[in-house]
Amino acid sequence: MDTTEAYRTLRLDPSADGQLVQDAYWSLVRKAQERGSRDPSARVEIDRLNEAYQTLQPGAKQYTPPPAAPAAAAAGTEFLDDAVDWVSREALRTRLRWHDRNPEIAVIGGATLFLSIMALAAGTSFWIVLLAFALVFGAIWAPWRRVELPDDEMERFE
């Protein structure tokens, strides 16, 4: 990467001094790191910023990007990841089934949770509270009203 491209990558004028280069680099890297968990292209952007920063540092050696590490989940968390994905898909399906009713569904769900906790605190049988809770959420979830997710939404879970 030449110096002109490095300045452009860091969104700086070629007359910028060393402190301005460093400030711009760290600012852009922090923004890219914040997006890193939900945007795979952020890692590529960080590598590009690193290369630009190395290019503009006096006496720095040539930048070589680190080898790409395979994305691996921590051992034993696959079940949790799958469960979270399932809950996310079902929440999205529920929002699609009950479009324009999201606030009402949130109030019903929240009130049910609150009243269930209050009933348990008052000494009601756990099983009766669980049954009432399941009936309310079964009606909200409405499995008999299946709605398929749009293709662009399904890609998030694959």
C-alpha positions in Angstrom: 0.0 0.0 0.0 1.4 3.4 -0.9 1.2 6.4 1.3 -1.5 8.1 -0.7 -3.8 5.1 -0.4 -2.9 4.8 3.3 -4.0 8.4 4.0 -7.2 7.7 2.0 -7.8 4.6 4.0 -7.5 6.5 7.3 -9.6 9.3 5.8 -6.9 11.9 6.2 -5.3 14.6 4.1 -1.8 13.8 3.0 -0.5 16.7 5.1 -1.7 15.1 8.4 1.0 14.8 11.1 1.8 11.7 13.1 -0.5 12.4 16.0 -3.5 12.9 13.6 -2.6 9.7 11.9 -2.6 7.8 15.2 -5.8 9.4 16.4 -7.6 8.6 13.1 -6.3 5.0 13.2 -7.5 4.3 16.7 -10.8 5.9 16.2 -11.5 3.9 13.0 -10.3 0.7 14.6 -12.5 1.1 17.6 -15.5 1.7 15.4 -14.7 -1.4 13.3 -14.2 -3.5 16.4 -17.7 -2.5 17.7 -19.2 -3.7 14.5 -17.0 -6.9 14.4 -19.5 -9.1 16.2 -22.2 -8.6 13.7 -20.3 -7.6 10.5 -17.7 -10.1 9.2 -16.3 -7.4 6.8 -15.1 -5.4 9.9 -12.1 -7.8 10.3 -11.0 -7.0 6.7 -11.4 -3.3 7.4 -9.2 -3.6 10.5 -6.5 -5.4 8.5 -6.6 -2.6 6.0 -6.4 0.0 8.7 -3.4 -1.8 10.2 -1.7 -1.9 6.9 -2.3 1.8 6.3 -1.1 2.7 9.8 2.1 0.6 9.3 2.7 2.3 6.0 2.6 5.8 7.5 4.8 4.9 10.5 8.5 5.9 9.9 10.9 3.0 9.9 8.1 0.4 10.2 8.5 -3.0 8.6 6.1 -4.2 5.9 2.7 -5.2 7.3 1.6 -8.8 6.8 -2.0 -9.6 7.8 -2.4 -12.4 10.4 -3.6 -15.8 9.0 -7.3 -16.2 9.2 -8.3 -18.3 12.1 -11.2 -20.7 11.6 -14.3 -19.5 13.4 -15.0 -22.0 16.2 -17.4 -21.9 19.0 -16.3 -22.7 22.5 -16.5 -26.3 23.4 -19.9 -27.4 24.6 -21.8 -24.2 23.6 -23.3 -25.6 20.3 -26.5 -26.5 22.1 -26.8 -23.0 23.6 -26.1 -21.4 20.2 -28.8 -23.5 18.6 -31.2 -22.7 21.4 -30.6 -19.0 21.0 -31.0 -19.2 17.2 -34.3 -21.1 17.7 -35.7 -18.5 20.1 -34.6 -15.7 17.8 -36.4 -17.3 14.8 -39.5 -17.9 16.8 -39.5 -14.3 18.1 -39.3 -13.1 14.6 -42.0 -15.4 13.4 -44.2 -14.2 16.2 -43.6 -10.6 15.2 -44.5 -11.5 11.6 -47.7 -13.3 12.7 -48.8 -10.5 14.9 -47.6 -7.6 12.8 -48.7 -4.2 14.0 -49.4 -5.8 17.4 -45.9 -5.9 18.9 -46.6 -3.6 21.8 -49.7 -5.5 22.8 -47.8 -8.8 22.6 -45.0 -7.4 24.7 -47.5 -6.1 27.3 -49.3 -9.5 27.5 -46.0 -11.4 27.8 -44.6 -9.0 30.3 -47.8 -9.0 32.4 -47.9 -12.8 32.3 -44.3 -13.1 33.5 -45.0 -10.5 36.3 -48.2 -12.1 37.4 -46.5 -15.6 37.4 -43.8 -14.3 39.6 -46.3 -12.7 41.9 -48.4 -15.9 42.1 -45.3 -18.0 42.9 -44.3 -15.5 45.6 -47.8 -15.7 47.1 -47.5 -19.5 47.4 -49.4 -20.8 44.4 -48.4 -24.2 43.1 -45.5 -24.0 40.7 -47.2 -26.4 38.3 -50.4 -24.4 38.1 -48.4 -21.2 37.4 -46.4 -23.0 34.8 -49.5 -24.3 33.1 -51.1 -20.8 33.0 -47.8 -19.4 31.7 -47.6 -22.0 29.0 -51.2 -21.4 27.9 -50.7 -17.7 27.5 -47.4 -18.1 25.6 -48.9 -20.9 23.5 -51.7 -18.6 22.4 -49.2 -15.8 21.6 -46.8 -18.2 19.8 -49.8 -19.6 17.9 -48.2 -22.6 16.3 -51.3 -23.2 14.2 -50.6 -19.9 12.4 -47.2 -20.7 10.9 -45.5 -17.9 9.0 -42.4 -18.6 7.0 -39.5 -16.3 7.4 -38.3 -14.3 4.4 -35.2 -15.6 2.8 -33.1 -12.6 3.9 -34.0 -13.3 7.5 -33.4 -17.0 7.3 -29.8 -16.3 6.2 -29.0 -14.8 9.6 -29.6 -18.2 11.2 -27.6 -20.3 8.8 
